[in-house]
Amino acid sequence: MAGQPYLHLGGDVVVRTRDIVGIFDMEKTTESAISRRFLADAEKGGRVYTVSYELPKAYVVTAEEDGSETVYITQVSAATLRRRMKKGMD
């Protein structure tokens, strides 16, 4: 696979691009009850990592080798994260 194997989420946090399930806009997706339930369940399960305590703009879901997901909440916008990922794959 061409491109960068990692995506910088802000601060000192990077994730492997191959592990990313999705990049979601915080404002748009939290309007959905299903998304809010997913985030609440991830929080209760201790699977949420807050990259920065600034205003959250996006969250990134990664799949772990054991089949669980980790949710990274970041101050970087979903559009910026997608651009970074696309740029790395050009």
N, CA, C and O atoms as a GROMACS GRO file, in nm:
protein
  360
    1MET      N    1   0.084  -0.118   0.000
    1MET     CA    2   0.000   0.000   0.000
    1MET      C    3   0.089   0.124   0.000
    1MET      O    4   0.177   0.139   0.085
    2ALA      N    5   0.066   0.211  -0.094
    2ALA     CA    6   0.143   0.334  -0.103
    2ALA      C    7   0.092   0.432   0.001
    2ALA      O    8  -0.018   0.417   0.053
    3GLY      N    9   0.172   0.532   0.032
    3GLY     CA   10   0.130   0.636   0.123
    3GLY      C   11   0.183   0.615   0.264
    3GLY      O   12   0.258   0.521   0.292
    4GLN      N   13   0.143   0.705   0.349
    4GLN     CA   14   0.190   0.701   0.486
    4GLN      C   15   0.114   0.595   0.565
    4GLN      O   16  -0.008   0.585   0.553
    5PRO      N   17   0.184   0.518   0.644
    5PRO     CA   18   0.116   0.413   0.720
    5PRO      C   19   0.047   0.465   0.846
    5PRO      O   20  -0.023   0.390   0.914
    6TYR      N   21   0.067   0.594   0.879
    6TYR     CA   22   0.010   0.650   1.001
    6TYR      C   23  -0.061   0.781   0.972
    6TYR      O   24  -0.028   0.852   0.878
    7LEU      N   25  -0.161   0.812   1.056
    7LEU     CA   26  -0.233   0.938   1.047
    7LEU      C   27  -0.218   1.010   1.181
    7LEU      O   28  -0.245   0.953   1.286
    8HIS      N   29  -0.175   1.134   1.175
    8HIS     CA   30  -0.158   1.217   1.295
    8HIS      C   31  -0.294   1.274   1.333
    8HIS      O   32  -0.357   1.342   1.253
    9LEU      N   33  -0.339   1.247   1.456
    9LEU     CA   34  -0.470   1.292   1.502
    9LEU      C   35  -0.466   1.419   1.585
    9LEU      O   36  -0.570   1.471   1.624
   10GLY      N   37  -0.347   1.468   1.613
   10GLY     CA   38  -0.330   1.585   1.698
   10GLY      C   39  -0.246   1.548   1.818
   10GLY      O   40  -0.232   1.431   1.853
   11GLY      N   41  -0.188   1.649   1.881
   11GLY     CA   42  -0.101   1.623   1.994
   11GLY      C   43   0.010   1.528   1.954
   11GLY      O   44   0.075   1.547   1.851
   12ASP      N   45   0.031   1.426   2.032
   12ASP     CA   46   0.134   1.328   1.998
   12ASP      C   47   0.072   1.193   1.963
   12ASP      O   48   0.133   1.088   1.981
   13VAL      N   49  -0.052   1.197   1.911
   13VAL     CA   50  -0.125   1.074   1.882
   13VAL      C   51  -0.126   1.046   1.732
   13VAL      O   52  -0.166   1.130   1.651
   14VAL      N   53  -0.083   0.926   1.696
   14VAL     CA   54  -0.090   0.877   1.559
   14VAL      C   55  -0.152   0.738   1.562
   14VAL      O   56  -0.136   0.663   1.659
   15VAL      N   57  -0.223   0.704   1.454
   15VAL     CA   58  -0.281   0.569   1.442
   15VAL      C   59  -0.242   0.514   1.305
   15VAL      O   60  -0.213   0.588   1.212
   16ARG      N   61  -0.241   0.382   1.297
   16ARG     CA   62  -0.212   0.318   1.168
   16ARG      C   63  -0.333   0.337   1.077
   16ARG      O   64  -0.447   0.313   1.117
   17THR      N   65  -0.308   0.381   0.955
   17THR     CA   66  -0.417   0.406   0.862
   17THR      C   67  -0.494   0.278   0.831
   17THR      O   68  -0.615   0.282   0.809
   18ARG      N   69  -0.427   0.165   0.830
   18ARG     CA   70  -0.496   0.039   0.798
   18ARG      C   71  -0.595  -0.001   0.907
   18ARG      O   72  -0.683  -0.083   0.883
   19ASP      N   73  -0.582   0.056   1.027
   19ASP     CA   74  -0.672   0.024   1.138
   19ASP      C   75  -0.796   0.114   1.142
   19ASP      O   76  -0.888   0.087   1.219
   20ILE      N   77  -0.798   0.220   1.062
   20ILE     CA   78  -0.908   0.317   1.067
   20ILE      C   79  -1.032   0.260   1.002
   20ILE      O   80  -1.031   0.217   0.887
   21VAL      N   81  -1.139   0.260   1.080
   21VAL     CA   82  -1.270   0.216   1.031
   21VAL      C   83  -1.345   0.336   0.974
   21VAL      O   84  -1.414   0.324   0.873
   22GLY      N   85  -1.332   0.451   1.039
   22GLY     CA   86  -1.401   0.570   0.992
   22GLY      C   87  -1.355   0.696   1.062
   22GLY      O   88  -1.304   0.692   1.174
   23ILE      N   89  -1.375   0.807   0.992
   23ILE     CA   90  -1.347   0.940   1.045
   23ILE      C   91  -1.480   1.015   1.041
   23ILE      O   92  -1.542   1.026   0.936
   24PHE      N   93  -1.522   1.066   1.156
   24PHE     CA   94  -1.656   1.122   1.167
   24PHE      C   95  -1.654   1.264   1.221
   24PHE      O   96  -1.578   1.297   1.311
   25ASP      N   97  -1.739   1.349   1.164
   25ASP     CA   98  -1.757   1.486   1.211
   25ASP      C   99  -1.840   1.480   1.338
   25ASP      O  100  -1.951   1.426   1.339
   26MET      N  101  -1.788   1.535   1.445
   26MET     CA  102  -1.853   1.527   1.575
   26MET      C  103  -1.992   1.592   1.573
   26MET      O  104  -2.088   1.534   1.623
   27GLU      N  105  -2.003   1.711   1.517
   27GLU     CA  106  -2.129   1.784   1.520
   27GLU      C  107  -2.237   1.714   1.438
   27GLU      O  108  -2.351   1.701   1.483
   28LYS      N  109  -2.202   1.668   1.320
   28LYS     CA  110  -2.301   1.606   1.232
   28LYS      C  111  -2.345   1.469   1.281
   28LYS      O  112  -2.464   1.437   1.276
   29THR      N  113  -2.252   1.388   1.328
   29THR     CA  114  -2.288   1.250   1.364
   29THR      C  115  -2.354   1.239   1.500
   29THR      O  116  -2.430   1.145   1.524
   30THR      N  117  -2.327   1.332   1.591
   30THR     CA  118  -2.386   1.320   1.724
   30THR      C  119  -2.532   1.364   1.725
   30THR      O  120  -2.597   1.360   1.830
   31GLU      N  121  -2.585   1.407   1.610
   31GLU     CA  122  -2.728   1.434   1.600
   31GLU      C  123  -2.806   1.303   1.596
   31GLU      O  124  -2.925   1.300   1.627
   32SER      N  125  -2.740   1.196   1.559
   32SER     CA  126  -2.803   1.065   1.547
   32SER      C  127  -2.801   0.992   1.682
   32SER      O  128  -2.698   0.990   1.751
   33ALA      N  129  -2.913   0.934   1.719
   33ALA     CA  130  -2.921   0.859   1.844
   33ALA      C  131  -2.828   0.739   1.841
   33ALA      O  132  -2.770   0.703   1.944
   34ILE      N  133  -2.814   0.677   1.726
   34ILE     CA  134  -2.726   0.559   1.714
   34ILE      C  135  -2.582   0.598   1.740
   34ILE      O  136  -2.509   0.527   1.810
   35SER      N  137  -2.538   0.710   1.683
   35SER     CA  138  -2.401   0.757   1.704
   35SER      C  139  -2.378   0.794   1.850
   35SER      O  140  -2.274   0.760   1.907
   36ARG      N  141  -2.474   0.862   1.910
   36ARG     CA  142  -2.460   0.898   2.052
   36ARG      C  143  -2.452   0.772   2.139
   36ARG      O  144  -2.374   0.768   2.234
   37ARG      N  145  -2.531   0.670   2.107
   37ARG     CA  146  -2.528   0.545   2.182
   37ARG      C  147  -2.394   0.474   2.164
   37ARG      O  148  -2.337   0.422   2.260
   38PHE      N  149  -2.343   0.474   2.040
   38PHE     CA  150  -2.213   0.412   2.014
   38PHE      C  151  -2.104   0.479   2.097
   38PHE      O  152  -2.022   0.411   2.160
   39LEU      N  153  -2.102   0.613   2.098
   39LEU     CA  154  -2.001   0.686   2.174
   39LEU      C  155  -2.017   0.663   2.325
   39LEU      O  156  -1.918   0.647   2.397
   40ALA      N  157  -2.140   0.660   2.372
   40ALA     CA  158  -2.164   0.636   2.515
   40ALA      C  159  -2.118   0.495   2.554
   40ALA      O  160  -2.056   0.478   2.659
   41ASP      N  161  -2.148   0.396   2.470
   41ASP     CA  162  -2.104   0.259   2.499
   41ASP      C  163  -1.952   0.248   2.498
   41ASP      O  164  -1.893   0.179   2.582
   42ALA      N  165  -1.888   0.315   2.402
   42ALA     CA  166  -1.741   0.314   2.395
   42ALA      C  167  -1.682   0.379   2.520
   42ALA      O  168  -1.582   0.332   2.574
   43GLU      N  169  -1.744   0.486   2.565
   43GLU     CA  170  -1.698   0.556   2.686
   43GLU      C  171  -1.712   0.464   2.808
   43GLU      O  172  -1.619   0.453   2.889
   44LYS      N  173  -1.827   0.400   2.821
   44LYS     CA  174  -1.849   0.309   2.934
   44LYS      C  175  -1.751   0.192   2.931
   44LYS      O  176  -1.709   0.142   3.035
   45GLY      N  177  -1.716   0.149   2.811
   45GLY     CA  178  -1.624   0.036   2.796
   45GLY      C  179  -1.478   0.075   2.806
   45GLY      O  180  -1.390  -0.010   2.792
   46GLY      N  181  -1.451   0.203   2.829
   46GLY     CA  182  -1.313   0.249   2.844
   46GLY      C  183  -1.236   0.248   2.713
   46GLY      O  184  -1.114   0.235   2.712
   47ARG      N  185  -1.308   0.262   2.601
   47ARG     CA  186  -1.244   0.255   2.469
   47ARG      C  187  -1.233   0.393   2.403
   47ARG      O  188  -1.207   0.401   2.283
   48VAL      N  189  -1.251   0.500   2.480
   48VAL     CA  190  -1.242   0.635   2.425
   48VAL      C  191  -1.113   0.700   2.474
   48VAL      O  192  -1.082   0.698   2.594
   49TYR      N  193  -1.039   0.757   2.380
   49TYR     CA  194  -0.915   0.828   2.411
   49TYR      C  195  -0.932   0.971   2.361
   49TYR      O  196  -0.953   0.994   2.242
   50THR      N  197  -0.921   1.067   2.452
   50THR     CA  198  -0.933   1.207   2.415
   50THR      C  199  -0.795   1.261   2.381
   50THR      O  200  -0.706   1.266   2.466
   51VAL      N  201  -0.778   1.300   2.256
   51VAL     CA  202  -0.648   1.350   2.206
   51VAL      C  203  -0.616   1.485   2.266
   51VAL      O  204  -0.502   1.512   2.302
   52SER      N  205  -0.718   1.571   2.277
   52SER     CA  206  -0.699   1.706   2.328
   52SER      C  207  -0.826   1.747   2.401
   52SER      O  208  -0.935   1.701   2.368
   53TYR      N  209  -0.812   1.832   2.499
   53TYR     CA  210  -0.930   1.879   2.570
   53TYR      C  211  -0.983   2.009   2.511
   53TYR      O  212  -1.067   2.077   2.572
   54GLU      N  213  -0.935   2.043   2.391
   54GLU     CA  214  -0.994   2.155   2.318
   54GLU      C  215  -1.129   2.108   2.264
   54GLU      O  216  -1.163   1.991   2.275
   55LEU      N  217  -1.204   2.200   2.205
   55LEU     CA  218  -1.335   2.167   2.150
   55LEU      C  219  -1.322   2.052   2.050
   55LEU      O  220  -1.251   2.066   1.951
   56PRO      N  221  -1.390   1.940   2.074
   56PRO     CA  222  -1.378   1.827   1.982
   56PRO      C  223  -1.450   1.855   1.851
   56PRO      O  224  -1.563   1.906   1.849
   57LYS      N  225  -1.383   1.821   1.741
   57LYS     CA  226  -1.441   1.842   1.609
   57LYS      C  227  -1.468   1.712   1.536
   57LYS      O  228  -1.551   1.707   1.446
   58ALA      N  229  -1.396   1.607   1.574
   58ALA     CA  230  -1.412   1.480   1.503
   58ALA      C  231  -1.376   1.365   1.596
   58ALA      O  232  -1.316   1.383   1.701
   59TYR      N  233  -1.416   1.247   1.553
   59TYR     CA  234  -1.368   1.127   1.619
   59TYR      C  235  -1.331   1.023   1.514
   59TYR      O  236  -1.391   1.016   1.406
   60VAL      N  237  -1.232   0.944   1.549
   60VAL     CA  238  -1.179   0.842   1.459
   60VAL      C  239  -1.198   0.708   1.528
   60VAL      O  240  -1.162   0.691   1.645
   61VAL      N  241  -1.255   0.613   1.455
   61VAL     CA  242  -1.276   0.480   1.508
   61VAL      C  243  -1.174   0.387   1.444
   61VAL      O  244  -1.160   0.382   1.322
   62THR      N  245  -1.103   0.313   1.528
   62THR     CA  246  -1.007   0.214   1.478
   62THR      C  247  -1.048   0.076   1.525
   62THR      O  248  -1.108   0.060   1.632
   63ALA      N  249  -1.016  -0.024   1.445
   63ALA     CA  250  -1.042  -0.164   1.480
   63ALA      C  251  -0.915  -0.222   1.539
   63ALA      O  252  -0.806  -0.209   1.482
   64GLU      N  253  -0.930  -0.285   1.651
   64GLU     CA  254  -0.817  -0.349   1.718
   64GLU      C  255  -0.808  -0.494   1.670
   64GLU      O  256  -0.904  -0.548   1.615
   65GLU      N  257  -0.694  -0.556   1.692
   65GLU     CA  258  -0.673  -0.693   1.648
   65GLU      C  259  -0.769  -0.791   1.715
   65GLU      O  260  -0.801  -0.896   1.658
   66ASP      N  261  -0.815  -0.757   1.836
   66ASP     CA  262  -0.908  -0.847   1.906
   66ASP      C  263  -1.053  -0.826   1.864
   66ASP      O  264  -1.144  -0.890   1.918
   67GLY      N  265  -1.077  -0.736   1.768
   67GLY     CA  266  -1.211  -0.712   1.717
   67GLY      C  267  -1.282  -0.596   1.783
   67GLY      O  268  -1.390  -0.557   1.738
   68SER      N  269  -1.227  -0.540   1.889
   68SER     CA  270  -1.288  -0.425   1.955
   68SER      C  271  -1.251  -0.296   1.880
   68SER      O  272  -1.163  -0.295   1.794
   69GLU      N  273  -1.321  -0.191   1.914
   69GLU     CA  274  -1.291  -0.061   1.855
   69GLU      C  275  -1.235   0.033   1.961
   69GLU      O  276  -1.266   0.022   2.079
   70THR      N  277  -1.152   0.128   1.914
   70THR     CA  278  -1.106   0.238   1.997
   70THR      C  279  -1.153   0.365   1.929
   70THR      O  280  -1.147   0.378   1.807
   71VAL      N  281  -1.200   0.459   2.009
   71VAL     CA  282  -1.249   0.587   1.958
   71VAL      C  283  -1.154   0.696   2.005
   71VAL      O  284  -1.129   0.711   2.125
   72TYR      N  285  -1.102   0.772   1.910
   72TYR     CA  286  -1.013   0.884   1.939
   72TYR      C  287  -1.090   1.013   1.912
   72TYR      O  288  -1.134   1.037   1.800
   73ILE      N  289  -1.107   1.094   2.014
   73ILE     CA  290  -1.174   1.223   1.998
   73ILE      C  291  -1.068   1.329   1.982
   73ILE      O  292  -0.976   1.340   2.064
   74THR      N  293  -1.079   1.408   1.874
   74THR     CA  294  -0.974   1.503   1.840
   74THR      C  295  -1.030   1.642   1.807
   74THR      O  296  -1.145   1.658   1.768
   75GLN      N  297  -0.945   1.741   1.825
   75GLN     CA  298  -0.979   1.878   1.792
   75GLN      C  299  -0.957   1.908   1.644
   75GLN      O  300  -0.995   2.015   1.596
   76VAL      N  301  -0.898   1.815   1.571
   76VAL     CA  302  -0.873   1.832   1.427
   76VAL      C  303  -1.002   1.796   1.354
   76VAL      O  304  -1.067   1.696   1.387
   77SER      N  305  -1.040   1.875   1.256
   77SER     CA  306  -1.165   1.850   1.184
   77SER      C  307  -1.157   1.723   1.102
   77SER      O  308  -1.050   1.679   1.061
   78ALA      N  309  -1.274   1.664   1.078
   78ALA     CA  310  -1.282   1.543   0.996
   78ALA      C  311  -1.229   1.569   0.856
   78ALA      O  312  -1.161   1.484   0.798
   79ALA      N  313  -1.260   1.686   0.801
   79ALA     CA  314  -1.212   1.720   0.666
   79ALA      C  315  -1.060   1.725   0.661
   79ALA      O  316  -1.000   1.676   0.565
   80THR      N  317  -0.997   1.783   0.762
   80THR     CA  318  -0.850   1.789   0.766
   80THR      C  319  -0.791   1.650   0.780
   80THR      O  320  -0.692   1.618   0.713
   81LEU      N  321  -0.849   1.567   0.864
   81LEU     CA  322  -0.798   1.431   0.880
   81LEU      C  323  -0.810   1.353   0.750
   81LEU      O  324  -0.718   1.279   0.712
   82ARG      N  325  -0.923   1.369   0.680
   82ARG     CA  326  -0.940   1.299   0.552
   82ARG      C  327  -0.838   1.347   0.450
   82ARG      O  328  -0.783   1.267   0.374
   83ARG      N  329  -0.812   1.480   0.447
   83ARG     CA  330  -0.711   1.534   0.355
   83ARG      C  331  -0.573   1.477   0.386
   83ARG      O  332  -0.500   1.439   0.296
   84ARG      N  333  -0.538   1.471   0.514
   84ARG     CA  334  -0.409   1.415   0.554
   84ARG      C  335  -0.398   1.270   0.508
   84ARG      O  336  -0.294   1.228   0.458
   85MET      N  337  -0.505   1.196   0.525
   85MET     CA  338  -0.502   1.056   0.487
   85MET      C  339  -0.492   1.041   0.335
   85MET      O  340  -0.417   0.957   0.286
   86LYS      N  341  -0.568   1.120   0.262
   86LYS     CA  342  -0.566   1.115   0.116
   86LYS      C  343  -0.430   1.158   0.063
   86LYS      O  344  -0.376   1.095  -0.029
   87LYS      N  345  -0.374   1.264   0.120
   87LYS     CA  346  -0.242   1.312   0.077
   87LYS      C  347  -0.138   1.204   0.095
   87LYS      O  348  -0.050   1.187   0.011
   88GLY      N  349  -0.146   1.131   0.203
   88GLY     CA  350  -0.051   1.025   0.230
   88GLY      C  351  -0.064   0.909   0.133
   88GLY      O  352   0.030   0.830   0.117
   89MET      N  353  -0.179   0.897   0.066
   89MET     CA  354  -0.201   0.786  -0.025
   89MET      C  355  -0.176   0.822  -0.170
   89MET      O  356  -0.181   0.734  -0.256
   90ASP      N  357  -0.151   0.949  -0.197
   90ASP     CA  358  -0.121   0.992  -0.336
   90ASP      C  359   0.016   0.949  -0.380
   90ASP      O  360   0.056   0.976  -0.493
   0.00000   0.00000   0.00000
